[in-house]
Amino acid sequence: MRNGISNGSRTSNGNGNGHVHDDPASWAPALEIANVPTLLMVLVQLTGERKWLEPPYRPQRARGMGDNDTGGLAEDVQREIRDAALEAITAWRAGRPMAIPEPSPELLVEMLGCAMGETVPPEYGPMIAAQLQVQGLEDVVPAEQQPTHVPDGFEVLVIGAGASGLCAAFNLQRNGIPFRIIEKNATVGGTWWENRYPGAGVDTPNHLYSFSFASYDWTKYFVLRDELHDYLEHVADQLDVRPNIAFQTEVEAAVYDEPAQRWSVTVRHADGSREVLRPNVVISGVGIFNPLKYPDIPGLDSFRGPLFHTAQWPDDLDLTGKRVAIIGNGASAMQTGPAVQGQVASLTIFQRSTQWAAPFEQFGRLVPDPLRALLRDVPLYRGWYRVRLGWTFNDRVFPALHKDPDWEHPERSLNATNDAHREYFTQYILSELGERTDLVDKVVPTYPPFGKRMLMDNGWFRMLTKDNVELVTDRIGEITPTGVRLEDGTAYEFDVIVIATGFDVLRFITSYETRGRSGRTLREVWDDDDARAYLGLTIPDFPNFFTLYGPNTQAGHGGSLIFIVEMQMHYVMDVLRQMLDNDIGAVECRQDVHDVYNEGIDEAHEHMVWTHPGMQTYYRNDRGRIVVNLPYRNVDMFANTRHANLDEYVVEPRRETAGQPA
């Protein structure tokens, strides 16, 4: 088992960790509260005993999205597992080799199926191995495949120092490819630097929403914004990439120079001066959570009090005793509302549409110190815990998102399983609302579950029942100097108005102009909001240009965006290796390859929940095309990004003038 960077933890290889002689009593508290299904996987690899995959040790399948810590097993069986794990981990740390350091893909599938209490398809084996860093994801380009020669003057420009940019930096740096990063902000972190509203945090477990190459000693299961941003700062420091980053610098335009096989990238520095950079390759890591999206409501500029978007939350704002309005009820509103409700005089939520939300069993829960030590110092436990999270939050729900043409209730759900999800989530919402039956019709969606982004409930529904909270579903007519007036004339007065309407996610790469080989801009090629790319990465007419977190890459059925970006960077690094090893100056995705791929994307979406007519969603543009979401499983994306086939590209040999910047 290979480790990436960490935050001060001891690391280990597969054959022990330097003969650390622990007192078994020191690990006993951790093993008493550890996740039993994860411990079973640790036992299989440490001891080589297959009995841990069979009854009576085999866990039951969990309902919902919790960790299933006991595995549904009897107390005496749990006791046996915990005692055996204590003995095995103590012996391993004392130097006993791991019995199965590199399980076969077939065994890994069997193990995950056991840990989850359900069937895992065989094609998941290689991906599990990569997630465990058994064979590949951390070693994004294995040593024997790294570039053998990098020409003088060759450089990659990365735009953005958020999660995507840092992932690119890790890969480029470890493979000896010169790079620099342009970042508009004063530090790293991207959206996690900019969004500081109360309650901001991840709705994917942070042990999953993190880099495979950078473990961390998380304090909570779902951390808030500050700790997540600290993590990204930590990664930047551990990688020592700050010297490669030009902070407070913005990209204004990127134009492809065909004769030179380079890009001309105009940047503006903090002092207003401009510079033209000449990279061979551009990797865009700007993401989609910009620019901000404001509602089309008359009078937004007329309000005399503070009015701001959640992404521009004032640092010195005090809401104590204030009358506060939140316009919107998506992810940012659902996080903000419960975080401020207890301090405001009144909170009024203006809702445009209903949202499904899942129980959030671990919201706000601290990771106990003994478990933090186990996750920090036993990489095998950490790896399997992460793999289980990946199954729970990634592809597990995928089959429920497909339309059954014979299903008798297509207006409310897609199939029998999706309808069961609907019943489960509905009963959960009703239980949270309690006696407030007057809210049921206002908050229970009529469209199928997962049709819009599935939210995690951090107390939203209970908040709606509080005496100082009002949910308004009538349409807003205008913003007035003192508050809000509805279309029916009802007026509200407020001290503060919060805009929680998200971002313009349909228009990819809007923060700078990009012109390709033909001189056309990306906006023109994409017809403004109809972005398409091969693997969400590469676009015909734009050689040597890659878009991390590009069109149709968000796993709408759940999971970690960081994992998607790591898979994309694996592919990009394979392209770069082949370019450098074969003196290739330019690679450009073939139009026919691009078109066939996107036809497949659109066809797949026709059979999935996000094209259901019962709701509006930011995933879909005005023409009805799904632009944001990936209609495939994570394992399919994994397979598609293992190797770059340059037969799918127009390839140009490197010209003599291309080795040096003009």
ZADRENTI-100146 format. One line per field, with one value per residue (C-alpha): residue number from 1; x negated, y negated, z negated. Coordinates in Angstrom, 3 decimals. Layout:
N
vexza = [NUM:...]
X = [X:...]
Y = [Y:...]
Z = [Z:...]
END
This chain:
662
vexza = [1:2:3:4:5:6:7:8:9:10:11:12:13:14:15:16:17:18:19:20:21:22:23:24:25:26:27:28:29:30:31:32:33:34:35:36:37:38:39:40:41:42:43:44:45:46:47:48:49:50:51:52:53:54:55:56:57:58:59:60:61:62:63:64:65:66:67:68:69:70:71:72:73:74:75:76:77:78:79:80:81:82:83:84:85:86:87:88:89:90:91:92:93:94:95:96:97:98:99:100:101:102:103:104:105:106:107:108:109:110:111:112:113:114:115:116:117:118:119:120:121:122:123:124:125:126:127:128:129:130:131:132:133:134:135:136:137:138:139:140:141:142:143:144:145:146:147:148:149:150:151:152:153:154:155:156:157:158:159:160:161:162:163:164:165:166:167:168:169:170:171:172:173:174:175:176:177:178:179:180:181:182:183:184:185:186:187:188:189:190:191:192:193:194:195:196:197:198:199:200:201:202:203:204:205:206:207:208:209:210:211:212:213:214:215:216:217:218:219:220:221:222:223:224:225:226:227:228:229:230:231:232:233:234:235:236:237:238:239:240:241:242:243:244:245:246:247:248:249:250:251:252:253:254:255:256:257:258:259:260:261:262:263:264:265:266:267:268:269:270:271:272:273:274:275:276:277:278:279:280:281:282:283:284:285:286:287:288:289:290:291:292:293:294:295:296:297:298:299:300:301:302:303:304:305:306:307:308:309:310:311:312:313:314:315:316:317:318:319:320:321:322:323:324:325:326:327:328:329:330:331:332:333:334:335:336:337:338:339:340:341:342:343:344:345:346:347:348:349:350:351:352:353:354:355:356:357:358:359:360:361:362:363:364:365:366:367:368:369:370:371:372:373:374:375:376:377:378:379:380:381:382:383:384:385:386:387:388:389:390:391:392:393:394:395:396:397:398:399:400:401:402:403:404:405:406:407:408:409:410:411:412:413:414:415:416:417:418:419:420:421:422:423:424:425:426:427:428:429:430:431:432:433:434:435:436:437:438:439:440:441:442:443:444:445:446:447:448:449:450:451:452:453:454:455:456:457:458:459:460:461:462:463:464:465:466:467:468:469:470:471:472:473:474:475:476:477:478:479:480:481:482:483:484:485:486:487:488:489:490:491:492:493:494:495:496:497:498:499:500:501:502:503:504:505:506:507:508:509:510:511:512:513:514:515:516:517:518:519:520:521:522:523:524:525:526:527:528:529:530:531:532:533:534:535:536:537:538:539:540:541:542:543:544:545:546:547:548:549:550:551:552:553:554:555:556:557:558:559:560:561:562:563:564:565:566:567:568:569:570:571:572:573:574:575:576:577:578:579:580:581:582:583:584:585:586:587:588:589:590:591:592:593:594:595:596:597:598:599:600:601:602:603:604:605:606:607:608:609:610:611:612:613:614:615:616:617:618:619:620:621:622:623:624:625:626:627:628:629:630:631:632:633:634:635:636:637:638:639:640:641:642:643:644:645:646:647:648:649:650:651:652:653:654:655:656:657:658:659:660:661:662]
X = [0.000:-1.489:-0.905:-0.721:-1.542:-0.004:0.104:-2.459:-1.290:-3.521:-3.383:-3.718:-4.456:-2.809:-5.329:-5.112:-6.033:-9.414:-8.703:-6.676:-6.130:-2.746:-1.125:2.069:3.969:3.170:5.163:8.023:10.125:9.963:10.898:13.866:15.511:14.039:16.225:16.693:17.067:13.816:12.067:13.078:11.276:8.204:8.273:8.456:5.350:3.333:4.026:4.846:7.803:10.864:13.141:13.715:15.652:18.101:20.975:21.276:18.967:20.559:22.221:25.805:26.630:27.204:30.142:29.442:25.993:24.586:21.372:23.156:20.556:21.771:22.474:25.738:23.809:24.464:22.498:20.474:19.477:18.444:16.387:14.540:13.807:12.565:10.311:8.848:8.273:6.464:4.128:3.513:2.880:0.555:-1.431:-1.607:-2.900:-5.525:-6.765:-4.739:-4.259:-0.829:0.401:2.091:0.406:1.829:5.163:6.296:9.106:11.383:10.667:11.131:14.595:15.490:14.186:16.115:19.260:18.840:18.136:21.274:23.530:24.454:23.255:20.429:19.945:16.623:15.492:14.899:11.780:9.182:10.834:10.848:7.173:6.476:8.482:6.470:3.316:2.495:1.769:2.065:4.167:1.569:-1.151:0.652:-2.099:-4.164:-7.915:-8.495:-5.987:-7.184:-8.485:-12.046:-12.835:-11.320:-12.579:-14.091:-11.421:-8.507:-5.933:-2.384:-0.182:2.503:5.319:6.656:5.213:8.300:8.672:8.248:5.172:3.506:4.227:2.587:-0.387:-0.953:-0.969:-3.143:-5.630:-6.132:-6.744:-9.293:-7.243:-7.778:-4.577:-3.209:0.216:2.214:4.553:6.842:7.068:4.435:4.111:5.098:8.473:10.716:14.361:13.391:11.488:14.272:17.333:17.373:21.059:22.222:22.566:20.578:19.098:18.971:21.947:19.600:17.599:14.255:12.402:13.668:13.675:9.887:6.920:5.796:2.230:2.862:4.391:5.383:6.227:9.848:11.647:15.154:16.757:18.198:16.055:17.057:15.397:12.537:11.076:11.491:9.692:6.972:6.570:6.007:3.510:1.781:1.578:0.062:-2.540:-3.386:-3.780:-5.806:-4.074:-3.577:-6.735:-5.012:-1.858:-1.283:1.312:3.671:3.194:6.046:6.119:7.784:7.368:5.805:5.188:3.693:0.640:0.686:-2.767:-4.468:-2.318:-1.903:0.713:0.485:2.033:2.535:2.551:3.133:1.177:2.342:0.624:2.557:-0.390:0.095:-2.112:-1.844:-2.818:-3.713:-2.978:-2.913:0.086:2.919:4.885:7.994:8.877:11.350:14.308:17.942:18.749:18.319:19.614:22.287:25.912:28.408:32.190:33.957:35.924:36.598:35.137:32.130:30.076:32.713:32.504:31.008:29.620:26.970:27.843:25.256:24.655:23.680:20.293:19.639:20.630:19.308:16.682:17.977:21.711:23.624:27.091:28.017:31.618:31.954:34.853:33.228:34.435:32.851:33.814:33.299:33.415:30.656:27.429:26.047:29.397:29.824:26.432:26.875:30.407:29.904:26.544:28.094:31.664:30.839:29.362:31.774:35.056:36.772:35.769:37.872:37.040:38.269:38.491:38.858:38.972:38.839:35.705:35.120:32.751:31.295:30.726:27.367:26.527:22.996:23.603:21.486:20.125:16.530:14.234:13.252:9.554:8.892:10.447:8.401:5.297:6.501:7.243:3.941:1.587:3.144:3.312:5.058:7.980:8.069:8.001:10.859:12.899:12.507:13.406:16.615:17.517:16.848:19.333:21.980:21.711:20.764:22.246:24.424:27.538:26.861:29.336:32.184:31.715:32.785:36.270:38.260:40.516:43.033:43.151:46.729:45.928:43.508:44.709:43.385:40.524:38.511:38.738:39.566:36.262:36.503:40.048:38.765:36.225:39.079:41.032:37.965:37.081:40.723:41.148:37.932:39.156:42.501:40.783:38.663:41.676:43.585:46.846:46.246:48.414:49.096:45.560:45.863:47.204:44.646:41.563:42.176:41.166:43.416:40.540:38.405:35.618:32.207:33.844:32.104:28.977:29.654:29.036:27.971:30.279:28.388:31.521:33.311:36.732:36.689:35.592:38.696:40.855:39.312:41.430:39.095:38.955:41.380:41.297:42.749:43.531:45.356:43.383:41.429:42.535:39.744:37.112:37.997:35.767:37.004:37.622:39.553:42.929:44.644:46.529:49.797:48.771:47.796:44.884:42.100:39.557:36.014:32.707:30.606:31.263:29.138:29.058:28.616:29.179:25.860:23.669:23.934:22.731:23.953:21.432:18.114:14.926:16.390:13.673:11.383:11.699:10.287:9.648:8.670:6.869:9.608:9.927:13.328:13.925:15.143:18.352:18.950:18.051:20.264:23.120:22.830:24.314:24.118:20.632:19.311:15.924:14.430:14.186:15.085:11.475:10.625:12.308:11.657:10.050:8.320:5.018:3.046:5.934:7.590:10.561:10.627:14.184:15.413:18.791:20.610:18.173:20.192:21.405:24.984:25.732:23.152:19.520:16.334:15.540:11.892:11.898:13.214:10.467:7.798:9.029:8.937:5.398:4.319:5.447:3.821:0.507:0.641:1.209:-1.742:-4.000:-3.254:-3.763:-7.150:-8.409:-7.470:-8.396:-4.756:-4.109:-0.313:2.591:6.152:9.194:10.677:14.106:15.647:14.370:15.713:19.102:19.627:18.751:21.214:23.945:23.497:23.731:27.012:28.476:27.626:29.218:32.503:32.921:31.946:33.601:32.126:34.186:37.414:39.865:41.095:38.457:36.050:32.401:29.138:27.845:29.941:29.764:32.734:32.643:33.187:29.691:27.870:24.589:23.205:23.802:22.021:24.559:22.108:20.818:17.579:16.138:16.879:15.056:12.198:11.918:12.147:9.285:6.755:4.963:4.966:5.244:3.589:5.329:8.299:6.329:4.912:1.213:-1.487:-5.227:-7.052:-8.446:-11.941:-10.550:-8.107:-10.730:-11.444:-8.937:-8.768]
Y = [0.000:-3.332:-6.593:-10.111:-13.279:-13.570:-16.048:-14.684:-11.101:-8.069:-6.277:-2.695:-0.419:2.945:4.876:3.112:-0.334:-0.172:2.172:-0.195:1.696:0.552:1.470:3.197:1.268:-1.938:-0.744:0.840:-2.386:-2.853:0.747:0.522:-2.162:-1.385:-0.528:3.248:3.799:1.895:3.949:7.121:5.941:5.093:8.553:10.268:8.482:8.591:12.248:13.762:15.576:15.757:16.717:13.019:12.829:15.550:15.864:15.195:12.262:11.033:7.611:6.828:4.246:0.789:-1.458:-5.070:-6.626:-6.050:-4.173:-1.024:-0.859:2.405:4.118:5.259:8.065:9.597:8.254:11.431:11.487:7.833:8.653:11.405:9.118:6.251:8.509:10.124:6.722:5.472:8.450:8.175:4.427:4.576:7.390:5.548:2.401:4.516:5.681:8.711:8.502:8.025:11.426:10.034:6.716:6.604:8.422:9.441:7.398:10.405:10.613:6.847:7.056:9.927:7.975:4.802:6.822:8.366:5.031:3.487:6.524:6.361:7.374:5.363:5.854:7.429:4.418:2.499:4.495:2.252:-0.890:0.479:1.324:-2.219:-3.694:-1.559:-2.707:0.916:0.313:-3.067:-6.048:-7.541:-6.593:-8.596:-7.836:-4.855:-5.419:-3.261:-5.381:-8.829:-11.120:-10.267:-13.748:-17.211:-19.696:-22.956:-25.622:-23.177:-24.411:-23.727:-26.579:-25.731:-28.234:-28.181:-26.983:-25.322:-21.569:-20.954:-23.145:-21.493:-18.056:-19.156:-20.555:-17.281:-15.282:-17.672:-18.127:-14.428:-13.799:-16.573:-18.675:-22.457:-24.330:-27.504:-28.294:-31.502:-32.233:-35.275:-35.104:-35.786:-32.130:-28.617:-26.965:-28.319:-28.002:-26.947:-30.206:-32.355:-30.831:-31.732:-31.889:-30.398:-26.639:-26.286:-22.820:-19.575:-17.300:-14.474:-12.866:-14.642:-11.334:-10.822:-14.461:-14.645:-13.683:-10.065:-11.351:-13.594:-12.107:-14.375:-14.184:-15.362:-16.503:-15.762:-13.396:-16.314:-19.363:-22.964:-25.381:-26.531:-23.075:-22.097:-25.244:-24.552:-21.133:-22.682:-25.133:-22.175:-20.316:-23.362:-23.639:-19.934:-19.952:-23.177:-24.565:-28.169:-29.290:-28.063:-30.119:-33.720:-34.914:-37.869:-37.404:-36.938:-35.330:-37.633:-35.691:-32.528:-32.323:-29.331:-30.134:-27.427:-28.021:-27.978:-25.155:-27.257:-29.294:-33.050:-33.720:-37.303:-37.756:-40.845:-41.167:-42.817:-46.092:-46.255:-45.308:-42.722:-39.889:-37.395:-33.836:-31.218:-27.730:-24.618:-23.235:-24.870:-23.076:-24.968:-24.331:-27.169:-24.884:-25.923:-27.720:-31.134:-33.602:-34.226:-33.846:-36.487:-36.177:-38.282:-40.347:-44.067:-46.382:-44.329:-47.531:-49.477:-47.748:-50.082:-47.391:-44.734:-42.601:-40.103:-36.692:-33.866:-33.679:-37.301:-37.041:-40.096:-39.201:-41.720:-41.001:-40.576:-39.070:-39.139:-40.282:-41.083:-40.393:-38.272:-37.052:-34.246:-34.113:-30.537:-27.151:-25.103:-23.797:-27.121:-28.159:-24.774:-25.213:-28.887:-28.825:-26.426:-28.075:-31.541:-30.772:-30.790:-34.290:-36.227:-37.843:-36.352:-34.295:-34.272:-31.773:-32.554:-29.214:-28.769:-24.971:-22.001:-19.959:-16.368:-15.962:-12.849:-12.203:-13.542:-11.165:-12.435:-16.159:-18.023:-14.805:-14.836:-11.970:-10.574:-10.951:-7.185:-6.823:-9.746:-7.855:-4.690:-6.573:-8.418:-5.584:-2.531:-3.297:-0.009:-0.963:-4.451:-3.044:-0.613:-3.184:-5.479:-2.716:-1.969:-5.653:-5.687:-2.885:-4.450:-7.935:-7.078:-4.350:-2.502:-4.502:-4.647:-1.906:-3.772:-6.766:-5.043:-5.332:-2.127:-2.507:-0.132:-1.885:-2.841:-6.057:-7.954:-11.330:-10.738:-8.252:-6.320:-2.705:-0.566:-1.259:-4.993:-4.899:-3.191:-5.988:-8.447:-6.783:-6.672:-10.348:-11.426:-9.634:-11.207:-14.712:-14.089:-12.899:-16.054:-18.335:-16.644:-18.440:-21.095:-19.358:-22.752:-22.601:-19.198:-20.359:-23.177:-21.040:-17.473:-17.372:-15.932:-14.991:-11.820:-11.668:-12.699:-14.746:-17.783:-17.771:-15.577:-17.676:-16.553:-17.709:-19.528:-20.533:-22.389:-20.800:-21.156:-24.755:-25.426:-24.515:-27.163:-30.115:-32.713:-31.037:-31.496:-29.667:-31.686:-29.908:-32.762:-34.572:-37.725:-40.767:-43.160:-44.144:-47.420:-49.827:-48.185:-44.583:-42.351:-42.696:-39.619:-39.582:-39.553:-42.769:-41.286:-43.292:-42.163:-44.355:-43.127:-44.316:-41.909:-40.063:-37.047:-35.858:-32.074:-31.317:-29.647:-30.030:-30.190:-26.630:-26.091:-28.476:-26.744:-28.839:-32.336:-34.086:-34.453:-34.331:-31.282:-31.202:-28.026:-27.165:-28.625:-31.832:-30.915:-31.336:-28.639:-30.640:-30.435:-26.765:-25.959:-28.219:-29.973:-27.416:-24.128:-23.022:-19.684:-17.999:-14.558:-12.983:-16.433:-17.324:-18.179:-20.055:-19.980:-23.211:-23.729:-21.798:-21.183:-22.503:-20.495:-21.371:-19.745:-19.491:-20.249:-19.499:-16.327:-15.338:-15.949:-12.647:-13.722:-10.461:-11.397:-11.078:-13.041:-15.579:-15.303:-11.654:-12.678:-15.289:-12.761:-10.413:-13.220:-14.162:-10.542:-10.782:-14.192:-12.901:-9.980:-12.434:-14.555:-11.526:-10.393:-13.914:-14.274:-10.778:-11.015:-14.644:-15.591:-19.332:-19.378:-17.048:-17.950:-15.786:-14.548:-15.995:-12.608:-11.130:-14.135:-13.966:-10.236:-10.568:-13.418:-11.665:-8.829:-11.281:-12.704:-9.288:-8.025:-11.088:-10.460:-7.388:-9.048:-11.143:-14.509:-14.722:-14.104:-16.932:-17.293:-19.740:-22.475:-21.897:-23.740:-20.588:-21.366:-24.299:-26.054:-23.618:-20.719:-19.296:-18.055:-19.963:-19.366:-15.748:-12.564:-9.895:-7.079:-5.379:-6.433:-3.060:-3.824:-7.145:-5.320:-2.864:-5.621:-7.604:-4.826:-5.374:-8.048:-6.639:-9.204:-7.633:-9.654:-12.867:-14.923:-14.695:-17.091:-16.471:-19.044:-21.831:-23.115:-26.513:-24.959:-24.022:-27.586:-30.321:-33.204]
Z = [0.000:1.040:-0.755:0.486:-1.411:-4.832:-7.693:-10.043:-10.212:-10.120:-6.802:-5.780:-2.894:-2.391:-4.452:-7.766:-8.950:-10.546:-13.464:-15.630:-18.891:-20.160:-23.385:-22.189:-24.846:-22.975:-19.954:-21.873:-22.132:-18.359:-17.603:-19.978:-17.800:-14.382:-11.401:-11.462:-7.686:-7.179:-9.863:-8.042:-4.914:-6.972:-8.495:-5.104:-3.847:-7.054:-7.869:-4.464:-6.047:-3.798:-6.653:-7.311:-4.023:-5.030:-7.515:-10.372:-9.711:-6.483:-7.103:-6.247:-3.611:-5.058:-4.326:-3.570:-3.288:-6.765:-7.578:-8.878:-11.640:-13.191:-9.873:-11.435:-13.146:-16.545:-19.492:-19.978:-16.291:-16.454:-19.544:-17.703:-14.747:-16.911:-18.974:-15.867:-14.263:-17.358:-17.267:-13.494:-13.442:-16.434:-14.816:-11.485:-13.135:-14.899:-11.501:-10.465:-6.672:-5.204:-3.979:-0.842:0.026:3.557:3.846:7.303:8.897:8.451:4.736:4.334:5.891:3.576:0.587:1.367:1.993:-1.430:-3.110:-1.592:-1.879:1.798:5.240:6.800:10.573:11.611:13.644:10.402:9.539:11.221:9.857:6.296:6.703:7.818:4.947:2.545:4.352:5.004:8.653:10.096:9.101:6.797:9.282:11.930:14.401:13.219:13.196:16.248:18.205:17.210:19.960:20.931:22.196:21.781:24.420:23.257:23.011:22.793:20.278:19.180:17.970:15.407:14.937:11.388:8.076:6.671:6.264:10.015:10.263:7.283:8.741:11.992:10.080:8.237:11.453:13.436:10.629:9.894:13.598:14.014:16.426:16.010:15.197:13.755:12.325:12.731:9.823:9.543:5.747:3.114:2.162:3.223:2.748:5.498:4.549:1.021:0.597:2.001:0.312:-3.374:-4.190:-7.513:-7.322:-4.085:-3.823:-1.893:-1.294:-0.332:-3.182:-3.326:-3.670:-0.100:1.014:0.874:2.990:3.167:2.824:-0.198:-3.326:-6.212:-9.894:-9.553:-12.698:-11.336:-8.865:-6.890:-7.536:-7.088:-4.734:-6.971:-7.532:-3.898:-2.801:-5.365:-3.741:-0.306:-1.811:-3.444:-0.128:1.568:-1.194:-1.180:2.595:2.348:5.430:4.313:6.166:9.342:8.721:9.814:7.315:7.834:11.548:14.005:17.414:19.924:23.162:24.547:28.304:30.089:32.238:34.899:36.482:33.070:31.668:28.548:26.780:26.325:22.937:21.817:18.050:15.915:12.688:9.469:10.380:13.660:15.858:18.573:19.718:22.576:21.674:24.291:22.919:25.072:23.216:21.269:18.561:17.471:13.834:13.302:12.591:12.988:9.749:11.297:12.292:9.688:10.701:9.603:9.945:12.553:10.049:10.549:7.937:6.804:6.635:4.723:1.338:-1.267:-3.560:-2.940:0.119:1.301:2.852:0.510:2.279:1.262:-2.397:-4.300:-6.884:-9.430:-9.093:-12.352:-11.924:-15.612:-15.968:-12.264:-9.914:-7.226:-3.834:-1.840:1.829:3.011:1.332:2.968:1.446:0.187:-1.297:-2.965:-4.625:-5.522:-6.943:-9.866:-10.642:-11.186:-12.278:-15.966:-15.955:-13.744:-14.765:-11.744:-8.732:-5.571:-2.824:0.694:2.483:6.232:6.315:3.974:3.202:2.196:-0.736:-2.334:-6.048:-7.170:-10.005:-10.518:-10.109:-12.633:-14.161:-15.294:-14.388:-17.819:-18.578:-18.675:-15.207:-13.921:-15.002:-13.264:-10.037:-10.268:-11.150:-9.503:-5.777:-5.030:-7.276:-5.780:-2.256:-2.761:-4.668:-1.660:0.818:-1.096:-1.081:2.637:3.238:0.994:2.460:6.048:8.238:5.760:6.628:10.381:11.479:9.764:12.070:15.285:16.765:16.936:20.000:18.415:15.058:14.178:12.281:14.575:13.298:9.775:10.203:12.769:11.674:8.658:6.919:7.538:6.172:3.029:2.669:3.047:0.251:-2.004:-1.495:-1.815:-5.126:-6.341:-5.452:-7.121:-10.282:-10.362:-9.865:-12.687:-13.401:-10.751:-8.163:-6.571:-5.139:-3.474:-0.120:-0.075:-0.586:0.694:4.381:7.055:9.394:9.058:6.466:7.808:10.588:9.147:7.048:4.037:0.938:-2.512:-5.306:-8.029:-9.918:-7.109:-7.540:-11.311:-10.870:-8.765:-11.778:-14.030:-15.149:-13.623:-10.195:-7.283:-3.960:-1.067:2.204:3.975:6.672:5.901:7.862:6.923:4.398:2.681:0.714:-2.497:-1.519:0.871:2.560:3.985:7.269:5.303:3.533:0.160:-1.261:-3.608:-5.359:-5.972:-7.366:-5.245:-1.965:-1.052:2.568:2.590:6.270:7.063:10.106:13.877:14.250:17.813:19.359:18.937:18.990:18.941:16.935:19.974:23.761:25.526:29.297:31.100:34.304:36.536:34.548:33.164:29.438:27.126:26.660:30.399:30.664:27.696:28.841:25.492:23.063:24.978:23.953:25.199:24.919:25.389:21.915:20.612:21.407:24.980:27.847:31.608:32.885:29.528:29.655:26.459:24.359:21.579:19.366:15.929:14.587:18.075:19.694:18.633:15.893:12.725:11.332:10.667:8.900:6.278:5.425:5.204:7.900:6.846:7.923:11.358:11.686:10.683:13.398:15.948:14.954:15.309:18.930:19.503:18.171:20.591:23.454:22.322:21.948:25.474:26.810:25.152:25.934:29.610:30.364:30.906:31.010:31.038:30.354:31.245:30.659:33.931:34.680:35.434:32.148:30.249:31.971:31.477:27.791:27.262:29.226:26.762:23.855:25.156:25.913:22.442:20.849:22.657:20.482:17.203:14.531:15.492:18.684:16.759:17.562:13.996:12.787:13.776:12.984:13.460:15.144:18.246:20.682:22.285:25.198:22.811:23.165:20.065:20.073:16.587:15.590:16.556:17.579:16.905:13.791:12.138:13.111:16.768:16.492:14.813:17.709:20.318:18.793:18.209:21.504:24.213:27.705:29.979:32.977:31.699:32.259:35.073:34.260:35.464:35.130:33.062:35.187:34.505:33.457:30.994:28.436:27.396:26.519:28.953]
END
